[in-house]
Amino acid sequence: QAVPAGSHVRLNLQTGEREAKLSDSENGKSGRREEKRRKRLGKVDIDSSSFTSQELKKALAKMKESEKMERMAHEEEVRKKFRPIEELKEEFEKLNVKLETDYEIMVKLIGKFNSSASTLDEKVAALYDLEYYVHQVDNAKDFLSLGGLQLVINGLNSTEAVLKEHAAFVLGAALSSNPKVQIEAIEGGALQKLLVTLATEQPLAVKKKALFALSSMLRHFPYAQQQFLKLGGLQVLRNLFREKGMEALYIRVVTLLYDLIMEKVLLEESQNGDQMEEKIQQYQQVKLVPAVVEQDWCVIVSNLLAMPEHDTREKVLKTVSVLMAFCKERYQGDQTLGTTLSLLRSEYEELAAEEQREGDKDGYFKELLGSVNTIIQEL
């Protein structure tokens, strides 16, 4: 029997005969396999004998045309969802959208503040925005190099209270913890102008900002503290306690004095090094405590214990404790202080006991009571 082409043939070693494996069509399997294949490929008849070459070309052309139509439909759908990049670029250019650096923004704000064409409101708005930027140390240095610092120092001479207020605010922000700006400011006459502002009749808002700027200049700058005392700055602050309507400044002044005294105390208690020795020598030139005692700040401060706010009393108690080393004799002879301390002790004993009943063993009022008792014991 003839063996169909492509059949698998083997030699039987026992009989010596050749054996051929029947094809799928002969063993009845081809029908099932072909059926599966047809189901997988759909109804397309893939038997090449069913089509002429021309018909195959037409079918392929139709498939390509179908793919092209699908692709075009997809592209159209994408166009509907998204806008072309060229169109977006054109619109951004029209809007002039551009990210500016802090430096560029400050250049514009300084220009607006310094322009004679700017209205008062525009100048105030420029200062308001500048205050935000100059808080950052590097921005404050750029503000200095751009000439902005001298402009706001000169702004303290303005006859417009609102302009003076915001100029002092920007100055204080630029001075905060920035030694380079502190040095330039004192050389530019800022200290004198701030003291004049505090010494003359001005609205409370102006004096608040001037005191803020003064505090920023004096902190951690012994040379400025020395000049402050020479110019009668302590007396200027003392006079604020005699002015009506300046009560909001009292505790700010006391806090400043406390900070300045503690700066020197903490420095002297710290471990010495070459740099520290030099700084200690600078602070030794600042005779703040003798001036405080001489001008009777001991009593000015202790009298504030009569104020009703607990936060104010807390700050005053801290300052009285620091001043005790220099004002003890004065305090021992002050009957008003003795009476005030006794009243505070009674008040805080009740409040501390109430705290404990509520489960707060180390509460705020217990701390205040401790401060009051410490001062009473020292006296």
Buried (B, 14 or more C-beta within 10 A) or exposed (E): EEEEEEEEEEEEEEEEEEEBEEBEEEEEEEEEEEEEEEEEEEEEEEEEEEBEEEEEEEEEEEEEEEEEEEEEEEEEEEEEEEEEEEEEEEEEEEEEEEEEEBBEBBBEBBEBBBEEEBEEEEBBBBBEBBBBBBBBBEBBBBBBEBEBBBBBBBBBEBEEEBBBBBBBBBBBBBBBEBEEBBBBBBEBBBBBBBBBBBBEEBEBBBBBBBBBBBBBBBBBBBEBBBBBBEBBBBEBBBEBBEEEEBEEBBBBBBBBBBBBBEBBEEBEEEEEEEEEEEBBEBBEEBEBBEBBBEEEBBEBBBBBBBBEEEEBBBBBBBBBBBBBEBBEEBBEEBEEBBEBBEEBBEBBBEBBEEBEEEEEEEBBBBBBBEBBBBBBEEE
